[in-house]
Amino acid sequence: MTQEQKTAIEERIVDVLKTVYDPEIPVNIWDLGMIYKVDVQEDGNVEVDMTFTSPSCPAADFILEDVRTKIDSVEGVVSSNVNLVFEPIWDQSMMSEEARVELGFD
C-alpha cells in the first residue's frame, strides 16, 4: 500500500468519525478531540486510540461499537482495533475551534 493510499484511507476514516456522536453532546467525537491516533497499516488494518470526555461515560459501549462499525465500513480497511485510552486525560483544550463555538466555550 502506498503512502497516498494510506492517506486516502485515513481521510475517509476521519470523515466517518465525524458522523459519530456522544448522544449527550451535539458535536462529533473527532471535533471533540476524542480521537488521539488513527494508524493505517500496510496490510489495511487500522489502529485507533480514543478516549471519552469522562471515564464513566454512560454511552461508552454504543460509541465504541459505532466507531468500529464505521471504520470497518471504509473501503480499504481490512479490520480495525479501537483502543480506549485515558492518557492524556481529555480536556476542553482538545476540542476544535468549531466544537468550542458550537458548545459556547468561545
N, C-alpha and C positions, 0 to 999 in steps of 0.2 A: 504494500500500500504506500503510495507516495505521500509526501507531506501535504500536497494540495488536497488529496482525497481525505486525509485525516482532518484537515482544517474544515473542509466542506461538511464532514460528518459532525464535527464539533459545533459548527454554526447551526446545523439542523437540530442538534440536541438542545442548544441554548433556546432556539425558537420554541421547541416543545416544552421546555422547562418554564417558559414564560406563560404557559397555559395551566400551570399547577398553582393552586391557591390553598392557603390555610383557610378553612371555612370561616374563621373568626376575623380575618384580616382581608380587606379588599385590594390587596396588592399581591402580585405573583411572587413566588419564592425566589426567583432569580433577582428581581429588583429589591427584594428584602435583604439580599446578601446571604441567604441561607445555603447557597452552593459554594463550597470552598474550592473544589477541584473537579475538573472534567478531563479525564485522560483517555484518549482514544488510542488503543494499542494497535500494533501492526496486524494482528490477527482479527481485528474487528471487535474485540472485547473492550468494554468501557468500564473504567473505574471512576466512581463519583464519591466525593466526600461532601456530606451535607450536615447541617445542624438544624436545630429548631430555635425559635425565639425564646422558648422556655423548655428545660429538660422534662417538664411534666405536661407537655402538650397533649391535650386530650384527643387530638386528631392525628397523632403520630403515625399510627398504622395505616390509616387512609392515605395520608400524604406520601408515605414511603412507597406504598403499592402503586399510587398514581405516577410517581416518578419512575419507578421500574418499568411499568407498563408502557409509558410514553417513550422512554429511551429505547426500549426493546422494539418499538414500532418504527424507529428511524431506519431508513434504508442504509445498509452498510454496517449496521450494528449486529453482531453475532449474538452477544449476550452482554448483560450489564451486572455490575456488582455495586450496590449502593451502600456505602459505609456511613453509619451515623456517628458523628464525632461531636465532642463538646469542647474542643480546644482548637483555636481560641474560642472563648465564650462569646456568643453572639451579642452584639450591642447595636444601638441605633446608628452608629457611625458607619456600619457596613451597608446601609441602605443606599440605593441610587438616589440621585437628586430628585428624580421623578417620584420615587416612593416617599421621600420626605415631604414633598409638596402635597402629594395625594393624602397623606396621613396628618397633614397640618403641622409638621415639625419645622418647616421653614416659612 
